[in-house]
Amino acid sequence: MTLERRDVLRGALGGAAWATLGGNLGACGPTTLASAIPSDPFKAWFGIDRAVVDRVLAALGSHGADAGDLYFQHTRTRSVSLEDGIVHAASTHVDAGVGLRVVVGEQTGYAFTEDLSEVAMIAAAKTAASIARGQAIVPPVSATPTAYGGYYAIDVPWSQVGIDLKLPLLRTLDAKVRALDPSVTKVSVSWVDSEEKVLVATLGGAMVVDERPMSRLAATVTMVRNGVTQSNRGDFAGRRSLSWYTDAILDELAAKAVDRTAILFDARRPPAGEMPVVLAAGASGILLHEAIGHGMEADFNRKNISIYADMLGKKVAPDFVTIVDDATREHERGALNVDDEGTPGQRTVLVENGVLASYLHDAISAKHYGIASTGSGRRESFRHIVLPRMRCTTMENGPHTREEIIASVDRGIIAETFTNGQVQIGAGDFTFYIKNGWMIEGGKVTYPIKDVNIIGNGPEALRNVMMAADDSKLDSGGWTCGKDGQSVPVSQGLPTVLVSKLTVGGVDA
């Protein structure tokens, strides 16, 4: 079987990454509809009569099915960017449609349409239903739309925030960056916000709604010293409102972008070879996500692609390692009140005290394994089928400290900021590119490093975790995960972790 590649890209505005905003709705479990969600979301969000929806569901179940659903989605995305304080580009994009799915065993019939007329939706429903052969399903009528979670309500919807309120924010960030260092010669500031309205109606009678905000602010900095030019960037992203972007947050983002750039003037490539690698807290979670997390998605395991396919209940890491994928992390980019099948968001323990405890499941894989879905069924849009995907993936605190970890390393590196990575799901082999890091010699940090590749195997690296600190955190950047041609927003994190050996692609000693 051909091994598949997965990429996590941390792109600039207009790249592979999406951005949307969020807030705080209430408590876990079903709730009454929030004030932002209308009593008839079909009519208010999509201009559709409920009777039409019932007829489309009837067409979807006309040949029978194990399961089926309609996935209505309306997304409005706005972006603006500045180049050296001048508006460079601004855009608004609206996308809307419905995906129609029929599931028979492990087969999926799928169709979508951007035309929300009854004729177009029923035609699409019949196309999706064509894989089924059986007695027609009569879906229940008059189901009440239900909202779950409450992990990202915001004070002011992005649809009510004009560009006149965003531009001062961007210009303030531009000024803060320039004030930090006279070597700054160019500043690019970019902004994206979005509102996504989702409604899932199933053949089983469930009807679930969610309103998903997102925002992202980024600064790219170019600096020149003694004829040498360096560039780097920083960003913040999450399901957050405009009020979150305070003066203190802008100061933090400006400092992050400038510091990451300035350190490159003194940085050099480390010696090459196999050595201990300290993964810095936060952004190093890309390695956890890419090299380990994908292998724990249930579709790869039920198809026997993943190396973890026969390891449930078995030891995969030291006792102090616990890994979770948590949709309930408030305001985080990967948070979900409900997944794209209408299953409430939840916290899933993947590895508990070193033992593989669970995979990430959508409804199909959950039925295959005879368990409940973990709320991990996700899709890029109504045009795409559901896949088991990560949300907010992190390793929990360990028993050590960062200082203890560094002091234990005689010769190795700290990997601090990553830009991208690749992994072969079957074998777990990976390579990652480190933009910023540090050399450790004799238990002390000695000099900054840059432009380094680290190469290894995910399951082996997990077994070779020697120490984990008590400083676990999610990275706040605009991470986007790619799988089977679909991109979805995610969060990831890690405490400071020592892996006993990885191959470092530096320079020959």
Number of C-alpha atoms within 10 A of each C-alpha: 6 8 13 15 16 20 17 25 21 21 15 20 21 12 10 16 21 28 28 27 29 33 24 16 21 16 12 15 14 15 14 11 16 17 8 13 18 14 14 15 19 18 12 12 17 18 12 16 14 16 11 16 18 18 18 23 28 21 24 35 30 21 18 24 24 16 19 27 26 26 23 26 23 19 19 18 22 21 22 21 23 20 15 16 18 12 16 13 11 14 10 12 10 12 13 21 19 26 24 31 28 30 21 17 13 10 12 20 20 24 23 25 19 16 13 17 12 15 12 14 28 21 17 23 31 23 19 24 27 16 17 22 12 10 11 15 20 18 21 14 15 11 14 12 21 20 24 25 25 25 26 29 24 23 14 15 19 23 13 7 13 10 13 8 10 15 18 11 19 24 17 15 26 24 14 19 27 18 12 14 14 11 16 21 14 17 22 22 29 23 25 25 29 26 24 20 19 25 25 24 24 24 25 14 16 19 19 25 24 28 24 25 30 29 27 26 28 25 27 22 26 19 22 17 13 7 6 8 15 16 19 20 21 24 23 20 27 31 29 30 24 19 9 14 15 11 13 10 13 21 16 16 23 27 17 17 22 26 17 20 24 21 18 21 19 10 17 20 19 24 19 16 17 16 18 24 25 30 23 23 25 24 25 26 29 29 25 21 28 28 30 26 24 26 27 28 26 28 24 21 21 15 10 14 20 24 18 24 19 11 15 16 13 13 16 22 23 17 13 18 23 21 25 20 29 26 30 25 21 23 24 30 36 26 28 33 29 30 27 29 25 26 22 23 27 24 16 23 19 23 25 21 15 20 20 21 20 19 30 28 27 26 21 25 26 20 14 14 13 9 11 14 22 26 30 32 26 24 20 18 24 24 20 17 20 23 24 28 26 28 34 26 27 28 29 20 21 19 11 17 17 19 12 13 18 24 14 15 21 14 17 28 28 24 27 20 21 22 16 19 24 21 27 23 27 21 18 23 18 21 22 23 19 21 20 23 28 22 24 24 16 13 17 17 17 12 17 20 26 24 17 24 19 20 20 19 18 26 18 18 22 19 16 18 20 18 23 28 22 17 19 21 19 21 23 19 22 28 29 23 25 20 18 9 10 17 20 23 25 26 32 30 25 30 28 31 29 26 19 19 20 20 17 23 20 18 12 9 7
